[in-house]
Amino acid sequence: MRISTETSAWLLQARDFLYEARRLKPGPERNDLRQTAKVLRELARLEPGPNQDWRVKTGSGSESAI
């Protein structure tokens, strides 16, 4: 588990979307907001932290040519 003193902007946006979704009655609009929040949480998970290399790593052990 990653513990950070800084909250990702993606996570803050996801929180706002979920808050708004909770205010709505069940239906397509609510589901859309929940799906958007899910994507934002995934983006936050994939976002490199301050101590991580921004380059994409390959499975072969060598670095990708970006």
mmJSON file of the N, C-alpha and C atoms, coordinates in Angstrom:
{"data_MODEL":{"atom_site":{
"group_PDB":["ATOM","ATOM","ATOM","ATOM","ATOM","ATOM","ATOM","ATOM","ATOM","ATOM","ATOM","ATOM","ATOM","ATOM","ATOM","ATOM","ATOM","ATOM","ATOM","ATOM","ATOM","ATOM","ATOM","ATOM","ATOM","ATOM","ATOM","ATOM","ATOM","ATOM","ATOM","ATOM","ATOM","ATOM","ATOM","ATOM","ATOM","ATOM","ATOM","ATOM","ATOM","ATOM","ATOM","ATOM","ATOM","ATOM","ATOM","ATOM","ATOM","ATOM","ATOM","ATOM","ATOM","ATOM","ATOM","ATOM","ATOM","ATOM","ATOM","ATOM","ATOM","ATOM","ATOM","ATOM","ATOM","ATOM","ATOM","ATOM","ATOM","ATOM","ATOM","ATOM","ATOM","ATOM","ATOM","ATOM","ATOM","ATOM","ATOM","ATOM","ATOM","ATOM","ATOM","ATOM","ATOM","ATOM","ATOM","ATOM","ATOM","ATOM","ATOM","ATOM","ATOM","ATOM","ATOM","ATOM","ATOM","ATOM","ATOM","ATOM","ATOM","ATOM","ATOM","ATOM","ATOM","ATOM","ATOM","ATOM","ATOM","ATOM","ATOM","ATOM","ATOM","ATOM","ATOM","ATOM","ATOM","ATOM","ATOM","ATOM","ATOM","ATOM","ATOM","ATOM","ATOM","ATOM","ATOM","ATOM","ATOM","ATOM","ATOM","ATOM","ATOM","ATOM","ATOM","ATOM","ATOM","ATOM","ATOM","ATOM","ATOM","ATOM","ATOM","ATOM","ATOM","ATOM","ATOM","ATOM","ATOM","ATOM","ATOM","ATOM","ATOM","ATOM","ATOM","ATOM","ATOM","ATOM","ATOM","ATOM","ATOM","ATOM","ATOM","ATOM","ATOM","ATOM","ATOM","ATOM","ATOM","ATOM","ATOM","ATOM","ATOM","ATOM","ATOM","ATOM","ATOM","ATOM","ATOM","ATOM","ATOM","ATOM","ATOM","ATOM","ATOM","ATOM","ATOM","ATOM","ATOM","ATOM","ATOM","ATOM","ATOM","ATOM","ATOM","ATOM","ATOM","ATOM"],
"id":[1,2,3,4,5,6,7,8,9,10,11,12,13,14,15,16,17,18,19,20,21,22,23,24,25,26,27,28,29,30,31,32,33,34,35,36,37,38,39,40,41,42,43,44,45,46,47,48,49,50,51,52,53,54,55,56,57,58,59,60,61,62,63,64,65,66,67,68,69,70,71,72,73,74,75,76,77,78,79,80,81,82,83,84,85,86,87,88,89,90,91,92,93,94,95,96,97,98,99,100,101,102,103,104,105,106,107,108,109,110,111,112,113,114,115,116,117,118,119,120,121,122,123,124,125,126,127,128,129,130,131,132,133,134,135,136,137,138,139,140,141,142,143,144,145,146,147,148,149,150,151,152,153,154,155,156,157,158,159,160,161,162,163,164,165,166,167,168,169,170,171,172,173,174,175,176,177,178,179,180,181,182,183,184,185,186,187,188,189,190,191,192,193,194,195,196,197,198],
"type_symbol":["N","C","C","N","C","C","N","C","C","N","C","C","N","C","C","N","C","C","N","C","C","N","C","C","N","C","C","N","C","C","N","C","C","N","C","C","N","C","C","N","C","C","N","C","C","N","C","C","N","C","C","N","C","C","N","C","C","N","C","C","N","C","C","N","C","C","N","C","C","N","C","C","N","C","C","N","C","C","N","C","C","N","C","C","N","C","C","N","C","C","N","C","C","N","C","C","N","C","C","N","C","C","N","C","C","N","C","C","N","C","C","N","C","C","N","C","C","N","C","C","N","C","C","N","C","C","N","C","C","N","C","C","N","C","C","N","C","C","N","C","C","N","C","C","N","C","C","N","C","C","N","C","C","N","C","C","N","C","C","N","C","C","N","C","C","N","C","C","N","C","C","N","C","C","N","C","C","N","C","C","N","C","C","N","C","C","N","C","C","N","C","C","N","C","C","N","C","C"],
"label_atom_id":["N","CA","C","N","CA","C","N","CA","C","N","CA","C","N","CA","C","N","CA","C","N","CA","C","N","CA","C","N","CA","C","N","CA","C","N","CA","C","N","CA","C","N","CA","C","N","CA","C","N","CA","C","N","CA","C","N","CA","C","N","CA","C","N","CA","C","N","CA","C","N","CA","C","N","CA","C","N","CA","C","N","CA","C","N","CA","C","N","CA","C","N","CA","C","N","CA","C","N","CA","C","N","CA","C","N","CA","C","N","CA","C","N","CA","C","N","CA","C","N","CA","C","N","CA","C","N","CA","C","N","CA","C","N","CA","C","N","CA","C","N","CA","C","N","CA","C","N","CA","C","N","CA","C","N","CA","C","N","CA","C","N","CA","C","N","CA","C","N","CA","C","N","CA","C","N","CA","C","N","CA","C","N","CA","C","N","CA","C","N","CA","C","N","CA","C","N","CA","C","N","CA","C","N","CA","C","N","CA","C","N","CA","C","N","CA","C","N","CA","C","N","CA","C","N","CA","C","N","CA","C"],
"label_alt_id":[null,null,null,null,null,null,null,null,null,null,null,null,null,null,null,null,null,null,null,null,null,null,null,null,null,null,null,null,null,null,null,null,null,null,null,null,null,null,null,null,null,null,null,null,null,null,null,null,null,null,null,null,null,null,null,null,null,null,null,null,null,null,null,null,null,null,null,null,null,null,null,null,null,null,null,null,null,null,null,null,null,null,null,null,null,null,null,null,null,null,null,null,null,null,null,null,null,null,null,null,null,null,null,null,null,null,null,null,null,null,null,null,null,null,null,null,null,null,null,null,null,null,null,null,null,null,null,null,null,null,null,null,null,null,null,null,null,null,null,null,null,null,null,null,null,null,null,null,null,null,null,null,null,null,null,null,null,null,null,null,null,null,null,null,null,null,null,null,null,null,null,null,null,null,null,null,null,null,null,null,null,null,null,null,null,null,null,null,null,null,null,null,null,null,null,null,null,null],
"label_comp_id":["MET","MET","MET","ARG","ARG","ARG","ILE","ILE","ILE","SER","SER","SER","THR","THR","THR","GLU","GLU","GLU","THR","THR","THR","SER","SER","SER","ALA","ALA","ALA","TRP","TRP","TRP","LEU","LEU","LEU","LEU","LEU","LEU","GLN","GLN","GLN","ALA","ALA","ALA","ARG","ARG","ARG","ASP","ASP","ASP","PHE","PHE","PHE","LEU","LEU","LEU","TYR","TYR","TYR","GLU","GLU","GLU","ALA","ALA","ALA","ARG","ARG","ARG","ARG","ARG","ARG","LEU","LEU","LEU","LYS","LYS","LYS","PRO","PRO","PRO","GLY","GLY","GLY","PRO","PRO","PRO","GLU","GLU","GLU","ARG","ARG","ARG","ASN","ASN","ASN","ASP","ASP","ASP","LEU","LEU","LEU","ARG","ARG","ARG","GLN","GLN","GLN","THR","THR","THR","ALA","ALA","ALA","LYS","LYS","LYS","VAL","VAL","VAL","LEU","LEU","LEU","ARG","ARG","ARG","GLU","GLU","GLU","LEU","LEU","LEU","ALA","ALA","ALA","ARG","ARG","ARG","LEU","LEU","LEU","GLU","GLU","GLU","PRO","PRO","PRO","GLY","GLY","GLY","PRO","PRO","PRO","ASN","ASN","ASN","GLN","GLN","GLN","ASP","ASP","ASP","TRP","TRP","TRP","ARG","ARG","ARG","VAL","VAL","VAL","LYS","LYS","LYS","THR","THR","THR","GLY","GLY","GLY","SER","SER","SER","GLY","GLY","GLY","SER","SER","SER","GLU","GLU","GLU","SER","SER","SER","ALA","ALA","ALA","ILE","ILE","ILE"],
"label_asym_id":["A","A","A","A","A","A","A","A","A","A","A","A","A","A","A","A","A","A","A","A","A","A","A","A","A","A","A","A","A","A","A","A","A","A","A","A","A","A","A","A","A","A","A","A","A","A","A","A","A","A","A","A","A","A","A","A","A","A","A","A","A","A","A","A","A","A","A","A","A","A","A","A","A","A","A","A","A","A","A","A","A","A","A","A","A","A","A","A","A","A","A","A","A","A","A","A","A","A","A","A","A","A","A","A","A","A","A","A","A","A","A","A","A","A","A","A","A","A","A","A","A","A","A","A","A","A","A","A","A","A","A","A","A","A","A","A","A","A","A","A","A","A","A","A","A","A","A","A","A","A","A","A","A","A","A","A","A","A","A","A","A","A","A","A","A","A","A","A","A","A","A","A","A","A","A","A","A","A","A","A","A","A","A","A","A","A","A","A","A","A","A","A","A","A","A","A","A","A"],
"label_entity_id":["1","1","1","1","1","1","1","1","1","1","1","1","1","1","1","1","1","1","1","1","1","1","1","1","1","1","1","1","1","1","1","1","1","1","1","1","1","1","1","1","1","1","1","1","1","1","1","1","1","1","1","1","1","1","1","1","1","1","1","1","1","1","1","1","1","1","1","1","1","1","1","1","1","1","1","1","1","1","1","1","1","1","1","1","1","1","1","1","1","1","1","1","1","1","1","1","1","1","1","1","1","1","1","1","1","1","1","1","1","1","1","1","1","1","1","1","1","1","1","1","1","1","1","1","1","1","1","1","1","1","1","1","1","1","1","1","1","1","1","1","1","1","1","1","1","1","1","1","1","1","1","1","1","1","1","1","1","1","1","1","1","1","1","1","1","1","1","1","1","1","1","1","1","1","1","1","1","1","1","1","1","1","1","1","1","1","1","1","1","1","1","1","1","1","1","1","1","1"],
"label_seq_id":[1,1,1,2,2,2,3,3,3,4,4,4,5,5,5,6,6,6,7,7,7,8,8,8,9,9,9,10,10,10,11,11,11,12,12,12,13,13,13,14,14,14,15,15,15,16,16,16,17,17,17,18,18,18,19,19,19,20,20,20,21,21,21,22,22,22,23,23,23,24,24,24,25,25,25,26,26,26,27,27,27,28,28,28,29,29,29,30,30,30,31,31,31,32,32,32,33,33,33,34,34,34,35,35,35,36,36,36,37,37,37,38,38,38,39,39,39,40,40,40,41,41,41,42,42,42,43,43,43,44,44,44,45,45,45,46,46,46,47,47,47,48,48,48,49,49,49,50,50,50,51,51,51,52,52,52,53,53,53,54,54,54,55,55,55,56,56,56,57,57,57,58,58,58,59,59,59,60,60,60,61,61,61,62,62,62,63,63,63,64,64,64,65,65,65,66,66,66],
"pdbx_PDB_ins_code":[null,null,null,null,null,null,null,null,null,null,null,null,null,null,null,null,null,null,null,null,null,null,null,null,null,null,null,null,null,null,null,null,null,null,null,null,null,null,null,null,null,null,null,null,null,null,null,null,null,null,null,null,null,null,null,null,null,null,null,null,null,null,null,null,null,null,null,null,null,null,null,null,null,null,null,null,null,null,null,null,null,null,null,null,null,null,null,null,null,null,null,null,null,null,null,null,null,null,null,null,null,null,null,null,null,null,null,null,null,null,null,null,null,null,null,null,null,null,null,null,null,null,null,null,null,null,null,null,null,null,null,null,null,null,null,null,null,null,null,null,null,null,null,null,null,null,null,null,null,null,null,null,null,null,null,null,null,null,null,null,null,null,null,null,null,null,null,null,null,null,null,null,null,null,null,null,null,null,null,null,null,null,null,null,null,null,null,null,null,null,null,null,null,null,null,null,null,null],
"Cartn_x":[0.84,0.0,0.886,0.539,1.334,0.741,1.552,1.123,1.821,1.033,1.585,1.015,1.846,1.36,0.64,0.814,0.198,-0.876,-2.091,-3.168,-3.176,-3.288,-3.292,-4.501,-4.294,-5.404,-6.475,-6.051,-7.009,-7.911,-7.322,-8.119,-9.072,-8.629,-9.509,-10.703,-10.463,-11.554,-12.49,-11.919,-12.744,-13.644,-13.107,-13.896,-15.076,-14.817,-15.891,-16.972,-16.559,-17.523,-18.368,-17.728,-18.477,-19.439,-19.017,-19.889,-21.136,-20.937,-22.065,-22.955,-22.349,-23.125,-23.999,-23.492,-24.276,-25.504,-25.466,-26.594,-27.716,-27.416,-28.4,-29.127,-30.322,-31.057,-30.405,-30.543,-29.977,-30.478,-29.557,-29.905,-28.666,-28.851,-27.708,-26.749,-27.28,-26.406,-25.501,-26.074,-25.304,-24.24,-24.628,-23.67,-22.514,-22.815,-21.764,-20.759,-21.265,-20.369,-19.504,-20.09,-19.327,-18.252,-18.57,-17.583,-16.443,-16.786,-15.765,-14.829,-15.393,-14.571,-13.659,-14.164,-13.358,-12.147,-12.368,-11.274,-10.258,-10.744,-9.839,-8.987,-9.574,-8.794,-7.723,-8.057,-7.071,-5.937,-6.268,-5.228,-4.32,-4.896,-4.098,-3.162,-3.641,-2.809,-1.643,-1.887,-0.844,0.119,-0.276,0.551,1.84,2.979,4.23,4.344,4.86,5.074,6.328,6.64,7.802,9.129,9.174,10.426,10.468,9.487,9.432,9.932,10.517,10.982,9.769,9.709,8.556,8.547,9.675,9.738,8.997,8.392,7.66,8.662,8.487,9.368,8.775,9.637,9.169,9.359,8.71,8.806,10.11,10.92,12.147,13.338,13.141,14.245,15.002,14.761,15.407,14.39,14.892,13.982,13.473,12.267,11.682,12.304,12.314,12.844,11.697,11.651,10.569,11.066],
"Cartn_y":[-1.176,0.0,1.24,2.197,3.412,4.467,4.971,6.032,7.303,8.314,9.556,10.721,11.728,12.931,13.824,13.54,14.326,13.488,13.997,13.286,13.655,12.647,12.851,13.681,14.505,15.297,14.371,13.216,12.244,11.737,11.439,10.93,11.987,13.225,14.302,14.456,14.358,14.44,13.246,12.062,10.863,11.005,11.551,11.766,12.696,13.752,14.693,14.032,13.209,12.514,11.546,10.826,9.89,10.617,11.738,12.532,12.958,13.422,13.848,12.655,11.506,10.313,9.877,9.997,9.589,10.457,11.66,12.571,12.247,11.478,11.158,9.861,9.73,8.474,7.474,6.178,5.174,5.37,5.239,5.396,5.592,5.848,5.947,7.09,8.223,9.363,9.045,8.418,8.015,6.99,6.025,5.003,5.619,6.609,7.284,7.974,8.638,9.307,8.293,7.18,6.14,5.539,5.329,4.799,5.791,7.067,8.101,8.102,7.993,7.94,6.719,5.607,4.386,4.585,5.239,5.503,6.46,7.469,8.423,7.734,6.819,6.069,5.225,4.633,3.834,4.724,5.913,6.849,7.233,7.438,7.782,6.637,5.411,4.252,4.129,4.471,4.352,5.527,6.624,7.828,7.574,7.898,7.678,8.607,8.062,8.857,9.695,10.503,11.388,10.639,9.398,8.639,7.569,7.549,6.534,7.105,6.223,6.599,6.746,7.804,8.062,7.175,6.552,5.716,4.402,3.918,2.665,1.521,0.582,-0.581,-1.713,-2.472,-3.617,-4.87,-5.927,-7.184,-7.908,-7.472,-8.172,-7.792,-6.846,-6.43,-5.236,-4.877,-3.682,-2.563,-1.335,-0.191,0.0,0.477,0.689,1.923,1.943,3.085,4.055,5.081,6.076,7.233],
"Cartn_z":[0.0,0.0,0.0,-0.831,-0.933,-0.006,0.895,1.791,1.358,1.071,0.572,1.349,1.567,2.234,1.239,-0.044,-1.095,-1.774,-1.87,-2.53,-4.006,-4.84,-6.283,-6.705,-7.716,-8.273,-8.84,-9.382,-9.912,-8.796,-7.637,-6.518,-5.979,-5.963,-5.504,-6.447,-7.744,-8.709,-8.571,-8.375,-8.201,-6.981,-5.909,-4.695,-4.982,-5.734,-6.072,-6.927,-7.893,-8.733,-7.912,-6.988,-6.154,-5.219,-4.699,-3.837,-4.613,-5.828,-6.656,-7.017,-7.313,-7.661,-6.493,-5.283,-4.107,-3.894,-4.417,-4.268,-5.253,-6.287,-7.321,-7.004,-7.558,-7.464,-8.418,-8.137,-9.041,-10.47,-11.402,-12.813,-13.652,-14.938,-15.856,-15.528,-15.111,-14.801,-13.607,-12.598,-11.419,-11.804,-12.633,-13.077,-13.859,-14.697,-15.461,-14.539,-13.506,-12.555,-11.808,-11.444,-10.736,-11.632,-12.919,-13.862,-14.07,-14.147,-14.302,-13.102,-11.911,-10.695,-10.714,-11.212,-11.287,-12.196,-13.342,-14.279,-13.652,-12.946,-12.297,-11.223,-10.482,-9.473,-10.143,-11.289,-12.022,-12.536,-13.03,-13.473,-12.309,-11.144,-9.97,-9.605,-9.759,-9.431,-10.408,-11.665,-12.687,-12.708,-12.102,-12.095,-11.311,-11.904,-11.185,-9.976,-8.905,-7.704,-7.834,-6.826,-6.905,-6.978,-6.494,-6.492,-7.568,-8.465,-9.504,-10.82,-11.621,-12.95,-13.861,-14.65,-15.514,-16.743,-17.069,-18.259,-18.033,-19.087,-19.032,-19.049,-18.156,-18.097,-18.926,-19.594,-20.366,-19.533,-19.944,-19.221,-19.462,-20.427,-20.776,-19.911,-19.003,-18.158,-18.698,-19.951,-20.494,-20.558,-20.635,-20.689,-22.108,-22.22,-23.541,-24.183,-25.482,-26.217,-26.475,-25.704,-25.843,-26.666],
"occupancy":[1.0,1.0,1.0,1.0,1.0,1.0,1.0,1.0,1.0,1.0,1.0,1.0,1.0,1.0,1.0,1.0,1.0,1.0,1.0,1.0,1.0,1.0,1.0,1.0,1.0,1.0,1.0,1.0,1.0,1.0,1.0,1.0,1.0,1.0,1.0,1.0,1.0,1.0,1.0,1.0,1.0,1.0,1.0,1.0,1.0,1.0,1.0,1.0,1.0,1.0,1.0,1.0,1.0,1.0,1.0,1.0,1.0,1.0,1.0,1.0,1.0,1.0,1.0,1.0,1.0,1.0,1.0,1.0,1.0,1.0,1.0,1.0,1.0,1.0,1.0,1.0,1.0,1.0,1.0,1.0,1.0,1.0,1.0,1.0,1.0,1.0,1.0,1.0,1.0,1.0,1.0,1.0,1.0,1.0,1.0,1.0,1.0,1.0,1.0,1.0,1.0,1.0,1.0,1.0,1.0,1.0,1.0,1.0,1.0,1.0,1.0,1.0,1.0,1.0,1.0,1.0,1.0,1.0,1.0,1.0,1.0,1.0,1.0,1.0,1.0,1.0,1.0,1.0,1.0,1.0,1.0,1.0,1.0,1.0,1.0,1.0,1.0,1.0,1.0,1.0,1.0,1.0,1.0,1.0,1.0,1.0,1.0,1.0,1.0,1.0,1.0,1.0,1.0,1.0,1.0,1.0,1.0,1.0,1.0,1.0,1.0,1.0,1.0,1.0,1.0,1.0,1.0,1.0,1.0,1.0,1.0,1.0,1.0,1.0,1.0,1.0,1.0,1.0,1.0,1.0,1.0,1.0,1.0,1.0,1.0,1.0,1.0,1.0,1.0,1.0,1.0,1.0,1.0,1.0,1.0,1.0,1.0,1.0],
"B_iso_or_equiv":[0.0,0.0,0.0,0.0,0.0,0.0,0.0,0.0,0.0,0.0,0.0,0.0,0.0,0.0,0.0,0.0,0.0,0.0,0.0,0.0,0.0,0.0,0.0,0.0,0.0,0.0,0.0,0.0,0.0,0.0,0.0,0.0,0.0,0.0,0.0,0.0,0.0,0.0,0.0,0.0,0.0,0.0,0.0,0.0,0.0,0.0,0.0,0.0,0.0,0.0,0.0,0.0,0.0,0.0,0.0,0.0,0.0,0.0,0.0,0.0,0.0,0.0,0.0,0.0,0.0,0.0,0.0,0.0,0.0,0.0,0.0,0.0,0.0,0.0,0.0,0.0,0.0,0.0,0.0,0.0,0.0,0.0,0.0,0.0,0.0,0.0,0.0,0.0,0.0,0.0,0.0,0.0,0.0,0.0,0.0,0.0,0.0,0.0,0.0,0.0,0.0,0.0,0.0,0.0,0.0,0.0,0.0,0.0,0.0,0.0,0.0,0.0,0.0,0.0,0.0,0.0,0.0,0.0,0.0,0.0,0.0,0.0,0.0,0.0,0.0,0.0,0.0,0.0,0.0,0.0,0.0,0.0,0.0,0.0,0.0,0.0,0.0,0.0,0.0,0.0,0.0,0.0,0.0,0.0,0.0,0.0,0.0,0.0,0.0,0.0,0.0,0.0,0.0,0.0,0.0,0.0,0.0,0.0,0.0,0.0,0.0,0.0,0.0,0.0,0.0,0.0,0.0,0.0,0.0,0.0,0.0,0.0,0.0,0.0,0.0,0.0,0.0,0.0,0.0,0.0,0.0,0.0,0.0,0.0,0.0,0.0,0.0,0.0,0.0,0.0,0.0,0.0,0.0,0.0,0.0,0.0,0.0,0.0],
"pdbx_formal_charge":[null,null,null,null,null,null,null,null,null,null,null,null,null,null,null,null,null,null,null,null,null,null,null,null,null,null,null,null,null,null,null,null,null,null,null,null,null,null,null,null,null,null,null,null,null,null,null,null,null,null,null,null,null,null,null,null,null,null,null,null,null,null,null,null,null,null,null,null,null,null,null,null,null,null,null,null,null,null,null,null,null,null,null,null,null,null,null,null,null,null,null,null,null,null,null,null,null,null,null,null,null,null,null,null,null,null,null,null,null,null,null,null,null,null,null,null,null,null,null,null,null,null,null,null,null,null,null,null,null,null,null,null,null,null,null,null,null,null,null,null,null,null,null,null,null,null,null,null,null,null,null,null,null,null,null,null,null,null,null,null,null,null,null,null,null,null,null,null,null,null,null,null,null,null,null,null,null,null,null,null,null,null,null,null,null,null,null,null,null,null,null,null,null,null,null,null,null,null],
"auth_seq_id":[1,1,1,2,2,2,3,3,3,4,4,4,5,5,5,6,6,6,7,7,7,8,8,8,9,9,9,10,10,10,11,11,11,12,12,12,13,13,13,14,14,14,15,15,15,16,16,16,17,17,17,18,18,18,19,19,19,20,20,20,21,21,21,22,22,22,23,23,23,24,24,24,25,25,25,26,26,26,27,27,27,28,28,28,29,29,29,30,30,30,31,31,31,32,32,32,33,33,33,34,34,34,35,35,35,36,36,36,37,37,37,38,38,38,39,39,39,40,40,40,41,41,41,42,42,42,43,43,43,44,44,44,45,45,45,46,46,46,47,47,47,48,48,48,49,49,49,50,50,50,51,51,51,52,52,52,53,53,53,54,54,54,55,55,55,56,56,56,57,57,57,58,58,58,59,59,59,60,60,60,61,61,61,62,62,62,63,63,63,64,64,64,65,65,65,66,66,66],
"auth_comp_id":["MET","MET","MET","ARG","ARG","ARG","ILE","ILE","ILE","SER","SER","SER","THR","THR","THR","GLU","GLU","GLU","THR","THR","THR","SER","SER","SER","ALA","ALA","ALA","TRP","TRP","TRP","LEU","LEU","LEU","LEU","LEU","LEU","GLN","GLN","GLN","ALA","ALA","ALA","ARG","ARG","ARG","ASP","ASP","ASP","PHE","PHE","PHE","LEU","LEU","LEU","TYR","TYR","TYR","GLU","GLU","GLU","ALA","ALA","ALA","ARG","ARG","ARG","ARG","ARG","ARG","LEU","LEU","LEU","LYS","LYS","LYS","PRO","PRO","PRO","GLY","GLY","GLY","PRO","PRO","PRO","GLU","GLU","GLU","ARG","ARG","ARG","ASN","ASN","ASN","ASP","ASP","ASP","LEU","LEU","LEU","ARG","ARG","ARG","GLN","GLN","GLN","THR","THR","THR","ALA","ALA","ALA","LYS","LYS","LYS","VAL","VAL","VAL","LEU","LEU","LEU","ARG","ARG","ARG","GLU","GLU","GLU","LEU","LEU","LEU","ALA","ALA","ALA","ARG","ARG","ARG","LEU","LEU","LEU","GLU","GLU","GLU","PRO","PRO","PRO","GLY","GLY","GLY","PRO","PRO","PRO","ASN","ASN","ASN","GLN","GLN","GLN","ASP","ASP","ASP","TRP","TRP","TRP","ARG","ARG","ARG","VAL","VAL","VAL","LYS","LYS","LYS","THR","THR","THR","GLY","GLY","GLY","SER","SER","SER","GLY","GLY","GLY","SER","SER","SER","GLU","GLU","GLU","SER","SER","SER","ALA","ALA","ALA","ILE","ILE","ILE"],
"auth_asym_id":["A","A","A","A","A","A","A","A","A","A","A","A","A","A","A","A","A","A","A","A","A","A","A","A","A","A","A","A","A","A","A","A","A","A","A","A","A","A","A","A","A","A","A","A","A","A","A","A","A","A","A","A","A","A","A","A","A","A","A","A","A","A","A","A","A","A","A","A","A","A","A","A","A","A","A","A","A","A","A","A","A","A","A","A","A","A","A","A","A","A","A","A","A","A","A","A","A","A","A","A","A","A","A","A","A","A","A","A","A","A","A","A","A","A","A","A","A","A","A","A","A","A","A","A","A","A","A","A","A","A","A","A","A","A","A","A","A","A","A","A","A","A","A","A","A","A","A","A","A","A","A","A","A","A","A","A","A","A","A","A","A","A","A","A","A","A","A","A","A","A","A","A","A","A","A","A","A","A","A","A","A","A","A","A","A","A","A","A","A","A","A","A","A","A","A","A","A","A"],
"auth_atom_id":["N","CA","C","N","CA","C","N","CA","C","N","CA","C","N","CA","C","N","CA","C","N","CA","C","N","CA","C","N","CA","C","N","CA","C","N","CA","C","N","CA","C","N","CA","C","N","CA","C","N","CA","C","N","CA","C","N","CA","C","N","CA","C","N","CA","C","N","CA","C","N","CA","C","N","CA","C","N","CA","C","N","CA","C","N","CA","C","N","CA","C","N","CA","C","N","CA","C","N","CA","C","N","CA","C","N","CA","C","N","CA","C","N","CA","C","N","CA","C","N","CA","C","N","CA","C","N","CA","C","N","CA","C","N","CA","C","N","CA","C","N","CA","C","N","CA","C","N","CA","C","N","CA","C","N","CA","C","N","CA","C","N","CA","C","N","CA","C","N","CA","C","N","CA","C","N","CA","C","N","CA","C","N","CA","C","N","CA","C","N","CA","C","N","CA","C","N","CA","C","N","CA","C","N","CA","C","N","CA","C","N","CA","C","N","CA","C","N","CA","C","N","CA","C","N","CA","C","N","CA","C"],
"pdbx_PDB_model_num":[1,1,1,1,1,1,1,1,1,1,1,1,1,1,1,1,1,1,1,1,1,1,1,1,1,1,1,1,1,1,1,1,1,1,1,1,1,1,1,1,1,1,1,1,1,1,1,1,1,1,1,1,1,1,1,1,1,1,1,1,1,1,1,1,1,1,1,1,1,1,1,1,1,1,1,1,1,1,1,1,1,1,1,1,1,1,1,1,1,1,1,1,1,1,1,1,1,1,1,1,1,1,1,1,1,1,1,1,1,1,1,1,1,1,1,1,1,1,1,1,1,1,1,1,1,1,1,1,1,1,1,1,1,1,1,1,1,1,1,1,1,1,1,1,1,1,1,1,1,1,1,1,1,1,1,1,1,1,1,1,1,1,1,1,1,1,1,1,1,1,1,1,1,1,1,1,1,1,1,1,1,1,1,1,1,1,1,1,1,1,1,1,1,1,1,1,1,1]
}}}
